[in-house]
Every structure is written in structure tokens, then in C-alpha cells.
Amino acid sequence: MTQVIRWGILGTGKIAKAFATALQITPDAQLVAVASRNSDSATAFAGEFGAERAHGSYQALADDAGVDVIYIATPHPMHHENALMCLNGGKAVLVEKSFTMNRRQAEDIIALARSKQLFVMEAMWTRFIPAMVEAKRIIDSGEIGVPANVSADFGFTAQFGPEHRVYNPALGGGALLDLGIYPLSMASFFLGPVTAVQAQAEIGATGVDLQTVFTLKHQQGGVSSCACSLRSRTPTELTISGSKGFVRLHDRFHNTSRLSVTLVDGQQRSERTIELPLSGNGYTHEAQEVGRCLRAGLIESPVMPHHETLAIMGTLDQIRQQIGLVYSADAAN
Ligand SMILES: NC(=O)c1ccc[n+]([C@@H]2O[C@H](COP(=O)([O-])OP(=O)(O)OC[C@H]3O[C@@H](n4cnc5c(N)ncnc54)[C@H](OP(=O)(O)O)[C@@H]3O)[C@@H](O)[C@H]2O)c1
């Protein structure tokens, strides 16, 4: 792998632009190519972000020999097809969340990546932001005791029409896959594998979940309570608690720069707050992890490993089964 990681971006929507912006401040990374279903969009994007090549089809990017890794920035139902195409073109891939629509699709991608010895990672960028890295270090140090309880929520008022991807079932709409995946991923990050889940949801007019709440039981002990919403601005905080106290990632935890550590010993209580700013818009941290892994010859990140992506997709399947949320991708199961 060359020192400079040559990136391609597949799709030219909102998150593609945010990621391209982040690549501009990512050391030893260069955006070399972009692909869109539409040549004009690809050309405009390449011009805005300084990419050398603009492809008018996703296949052309998958076949571009001058690209090391492709960031897949399409709506979730397209991730499966797009990732398989890029892997078949010999490219490493970073796939937006939710990684796929269901566990079966995730298994296909990871099996292909492994058989080709190509890197693949779910773009759960929150794991890589400095405040989360510090939270993980504190938890692992034992400062709050053994972590046994996680609570996390992610909600905002989504004022979009029914055709928008967050409400449109054909584009993988719903709070769970868009937002609920963050609390779930964090619960898994801090308390490990999930053995049981119970969920409730409110389904909206387009047939996708407007709000979902779920509780989790973890294999190594511990429980989590998680919530997501497209119709309420929730605190969007993450708290990890143990016998000696708790670590809180403040509003909004998914891209926060602020955490606090509270220790309680009888009547004594101490609290410290730590500020750890994001670099730029925060997406550079996951891009740097991809670069580190590629240079080290890894096919998965130890921070967002394949087995955890698969387990998370499996838990999302279970939640969806309980709340009656079905997508067309499930028909192939
Ligand atoms: N990590 C984060 O913070 C974050 C934030 C927002 C979204 N996301 C994730 O990123 C993905 C994309 O979200 P977004 O908000 O960027 O969406 P978006 O603005 O709608 O952009 C999606 C892009 O995908 C391409 N696309 C391919 N097939 C499409 C179809 N049938 N309908 C619409 N677009 C299609 C389009 O690019 P072309 O027209 O160029 O082909 C489009 O611009 C989702 O999986 C979402 O969960 C992550």
C-alpha cells in the first residue's frame, strides 16, 4: 500500500460532501475519483473537491485502477450491491451506516472481502472521535469500576417530506437504521455482545419507524437502554455506568467534543469535564483509521471489527422483527 491513500467516493449526496471535506485535512490521503449515476453531478463534485477523475457510473469507479479504497455514500439499500461491486473491482471499502439492510447482506460483503483479502469497515465514525477514544480508555482503565449499564438516545425532529430517505421505505427509511444504530453500536462497544433484545416502536404513515426504544442484555453481564426518534429532539447523550460512577458523552454524543467523568464514593462525589475537539467536521478520524489499517495490511479495523458489524446487523434484524419493520431487501432471505 502506498503512503498516500487514494480515495474514491461513490455517490455525491450530503454525507459524500462531508467526507470529501474531511479528506482535505486527512494526512496522506487524497480524493482521486468520484462516481455518480449522473456525469454532471460527478463532474461538479470533482471540481468542488479537487478529484482528478469524475465517473458517470459506479462501475467505472469500481474499475478505476488508481483508487485504493472507496467510500460508499449511497442510501442503505444500495450498500450491498455497491460494496460487492467495489470489492469485485479489487477495492477496499468503507461503507456508510447502516452497513446493509440486514445481516444476510452484511455476511455477503464480509465473506467476499475476506475471500479477496480486501479491507472493509462499517463507517461508524463515532467510535473514532477523540472524545469516544478517551471514554473507551477511561472505561478500560477500570476507573468507574466494571461497566454494567449503558443508556443512549439519538433523536431529532426530521422535517422532511415522505419521499426523503429518512421516511421512504425504498431508501431504507426509519429512525432505527438511521439513528438507533448509534446507541446500539455504542452499547456493543462498551458492554460487548448482545444476547437478548426487547423493542417497542411507533410506525409512521410511510410504514417506517418514527421512534423506537429497545433494551439489551449483554453476554458478559450488563444491560443497556436505547432510544431513537425522528419526531423528538432527545438529549442525545450516552452514559456508561459502573460501580464507582459514570462517564457521560454530552449532547450530541455522536459528534461530541465533551465528556465528563463522575465518581461517587459514599457521600463524596467528584466530577471532571474533558474537552477533546473534533478535527474539522469529525469524519477525518475514521478516514485516518482506514489509512492506518490499509498501511498495516489489515482487512478489518480492531475498533470496528467484522464480527461486531455482523452482530449489530443481527440485533437490528431482531428489533425489526419485534416492531414489524420489513424492507424489500428482506424478501431475499
Ligand atoms: N455518518 C454520518 O454522520 C451520516 C450522516 C448522514 C448520512 N449517513 C449515511 O450515508 C448514507 C447516505 O446518506 P445522505 O444523507 O448522504 O443521502 P443523500 O444526500 O440522499 O445522498 C445519497 C446519494 O446516493 C446516491 N444514490 C444512489 N442511488 C440512489 C437512490 N436510489 N436514491 C437516492 N440517491 C441515490 C446519490 O448519488 P448520485 O446521484 O451521485 O449517484 C445520492 O446523492 C446513508 O446510508 C446514511 O445513513 C451517514
The ligand as an SDF file (V2000), in Angstrom:
LIG
                    3D

 48 52  0  0  0  0  0  0  0  0999 V2000
  -22.0580    9.1520    9.2140 N   0  0  0  0  0  0  0  0  0  0  0  0
  -22.9410   10.1370    9.2330 C   0  0  0  0  0  0  0  0  0  0  0  0
  -22.8520   11.0800   10.0010 O   0  0  0  0  0  0  0  0  0  0  0  0
  -24.0540   10.1000    8.2420 C   0  0  0  0  0  0  0  0  0  0  0  0
  -24.8140   11.2490    8.0540 C   0  0  0  0  0  0  0  0  0  0  0  0
  -25.7890   11.2180    7.0780 C   0  0  0  0  0  0  0  0  0  0  0  0
  -25.9970   10.0590    6.3470 C   0  0  0  0  0  0  0  0  0  0  0  0
  -25.2460    8.9520    6.5790 N   0  0  0  0  0  0  0  0  0  0  0  0
  -25.4590    7.7290    5.7800 C   0  0  0  0  0  0  0  0  0  0  0  0
  -24.9880    7.9840    4.4620 O   0  0  0  0  0  0  0  0  0  0  0  0
  -25.8430    7.3890    3.5090 C   0  0  0  0  0  0  0  0  0  0  0  0
  -26.3170    8.4630    2.5360 C   0  0  0  0  0  0  0  0  0  0  0  0
  -26.9930    9.4830    3.2310 O   0  0  0  0  0  0  0  0  0  0  0  0
  -27.0810   11.0010    2.6800 P   0  0  0  0  0  0  0  0  0  0  0  0
  -27.7650   11.7800    3.7260 O   0  0  0  0  0  0  0  0  0  0  0  0
  -25.7770   11.4510    2.1790 O   0  0  0  0  0  0  0  0  0  0  0  0
  -28.0940   10.7800    1.4500 O   0  0  0  0  0  0  0  0  0  0  0  0
  -28.2900   11.6860    0.1710 P   0  0  0  0  0  0  0  0  0  0  0  0
  -27.9250   13.0970    0.4550 O   0  0  0  0  0  0  0  0  0  0  0  0
  -29.6550   11.3910   -0.3310 O   0  0  0  0  0  0  0  0  0  0  0  0
  -27.2290   11.1180   -0.8770 O   0  0  0  0  0  0  0  0  0  0  0  0
  -27.2550    9.7850   -1.2980 C   0  0  0  0  0  0  0  0  0  0  0  0
  -26.5470    9.6740   -2.6330 C   0  0  0  0  0  0  0  0  0  0  0  0
  -26.6270    8.3060   -3.0200 O   0  0  0  0  0  0  0  0  0  0  0  0
  -26.7410    8.2070   -4.4190 C   0  0  0  0  0  0  0  0  0  0  0  0
  -27.8550    7.3080   -4.7530 N   0  0  0  0  0  0  0  0  0  0  0  0
  -27.7580    6.1080   -5.3720 C   0  0  0  0  0  0  0  0  0  0  0  0
  -28.9450    5.5480   -5.5580 N   0  0  0  0  0  0  0  0  0  0  0  0
  -29.8440    6.4200   -5.0600 C   0  0  0  0  0  0  0  0  0  0  0  0
  -31.2600    6.4150   -4.9990 C   0  0  0  0  0  0  0  0  0  0  0  0
  -31.9950    5.3970   -5.4780 N   0  0  0  0  0  0  0  0  0  0  0  0
  -31.8780    7.4660   -4.4470 N   0  0  0  0  0  0  0  0  0  0  0  0
  -31.1730    8.4960   -3.9560 C   0  0  0  0  0  0  0  0  0  0  0  0
  -29.8200    8.5630   -4.0010 N   0  0  0  0  0  0  0  0  0  0  0  0
  -29.1610    7.5320   -4.5430 C   0  0  0  0  0  0  0  0  0  0  0  0
  -26.9240    9.6090   -4.9680 C   0  0  0  0  0  0  0  0  0  0  0  0
  -25.6840    9.9870   -5.5480 O   0  0  0  0  0  0  0  0  0  0  0  0
  -25.5190   10.1110   -7.1260 P   0  0  0  0  0  0  0  0  0  0  0  0
  -26.7690   10.7820   -7.6200 O   0  0  0  0  0  0  0  0  0  0  0  0
  -24.3170   10.9220   -7.2750 O   0  0  0  0  0  0  0  0  0  0  0  0
  -25.3510    8.7310   -7.6960 O   0  0  0  0  0  0  0  0  0  0  0  0
  -27.2080   10.4650   -3.7510 C   0  0  0  0  0  0  0  0  0  0  0  0
  -26.6940   11.7430   -3.8580 O   0  0  0  0  0  0  0  0  0  0  0  0
  -26.9710    6.6990    4.2970 C   0  0  0  0  0  0  0  0  0  0  0  0
  -26.6880    5.3180    4.4130 O   0  0  0  0  0  0  0  0  0  0  0  0
  -26.9220    7.3660    5.6640 C   0  0  0  0  0  0  0  0  0  0  0  0
  -27.3010    6.5330    6.7410 O   0  0  0  0  0  0  0  0  0  0  0  0
  -24.2750    8.9710    7.4980 C   0  0  0  0  0  0  0  0  0  0  0  0
  1  2  1  0
  2  3  2  0
  2  4  1  0
  4  5  1  0
  4 48  2  0
  5  6  2  0
  6  7  1  0
  7  8  2  0
  8  9  1  0
  8 48  1  0
  9 10  1  0
  9 46  1  0
 10 11  1  0
 11 12  1  0
 11 44  1  0
 12 13  1  0
 13 14  1  0
 14 15  2  0
 14 16  1  0
 14 17  1  0
 17 18  1  0
 18 19  2  0
 18 20  1  0
 18 21  1  0
 21 22  1  0
 22 23  1  0
 23 24  1  0
 23 42  1  0
 24 25  1  0
 25 26  1  0
 25 36  1  0
 26 27  1  0
 26 35  1  0
 27 28  2  0
 28 29  1  0
 29 30  1  0
 29 35  2  0
 30 31  1  0
 30 32  2  0
 32 33  1  0
 33 34  2  0
 34 35  1  0
 36 37  1  0
 36 42  1  0
 37 38  1  0
 38 39  2  0
 38 40  1  0
 38 41  1  0
 42 43  1  0
 44 45  1  0
 44 46  1  0
 46 47  1  0
M  CHG  2   8   1  16  -1
M  END
$$$$
